[in-house]
């Protein structure tokens, strides 16, 4: 346990930030899973409609600093390839 007031405060701040990051990451992953399910189910039109919203959430997660920008780019690239491959 932290002994100094500053260490106690830092621990408190870290816990709050951890919960925010966890929430953001969870939101992003759930959206990605939903998009992948649509693609697997063969619902190409719905998957194409979901894509901009999913990319927006990935960008938001990057902006908040929860994930690295290259990780966000990788997620977006893979999703775009997945949706475009199944549209043809």
Secondary structure by P-SEA (a helix, b strand, c coil): ccccaaaaaaaaaaaaaaaaaaaaaaaaaaaaaaaaaaaaacaaaaaaaaaaaaaaaaaaaaaaccccaaaaaaaaaaaaaaaaaaac
